[in-house]
Amino acid sequence: MVGNILIVRFTGITFVMFRRFRELAWIGVGLLCLSFIVGDR
């Protein structure tokens, strides 16, 4: 029972961290594209 709760909590934390990392990755990609566009001009 305790092991199950720990596993569920661990997967939940991992999922939240993955979502936050994905958001940061998208922001980084957007900034890269923006810098490329501005640098071309």
C-alpha positions as CSV (number, residue, x, y, z in Angstrom):
1,M,0.0,0.0,0.0
2,V,2.7,2.5,1.0
3,G,4.7,1.5,-2.1
4,N,1.8,2.1,-4.3
5,I,1.3,5.6,-2.9
6,L,5.0,6.4,-3.3
7,I,4.9,5.2,-7.0
8,V,1.8,7.3,-7.7
9,R,3.4,10.4,-6.1
10,F,6.7,9.8,-7.9
11,T,4.9,9.5,-11.3
12,G,2.9,12.6,-10.5
13,I,6.0,14.7,-9.7
14,T,7.7,13.3,-12.8
15,F,4.7,14.3,-15.0
16,V,4.6,17.8,-13.6
17,M,8.4,18.3,-14.1
18,F,8.1,16.9,-17.7
19,R,5.3,19.4,-18.5
20,R,7.3,22.3,-17.1
21,F,10.4,21.2,-19.0
22,R,8.3,20.9,-22.2
23,E,7.0,24.5,-21.7
24,L,10.6,25.8,-21.1
25,A,11.7,23.9,-24.2
26,W,9.0,25.5,-26.3
27,I,10.0,29.0,-25.0
28,G,13.6,28.2,-25.9
29,V,12.6,27.2,-29.4
30,G,10.6,30.3,-29.8
31,L,13.5,32.5,-28.7
32,L,15.8,30.7,-31.0
33,C,13.5,31.3,-34.0
34,L,13.0,34.9,-33.0
35,S,16.8,35.5,-32.7
36,F,17.3,33.9,-36.2
37,I,14.6,36.1,-37.7
38,V,16.0,39.3,-36.1
39,G,19.6,38.3,-37.0
40,D,18.6,37.7,-40.7
41,R,17.2,41.2,-40.9
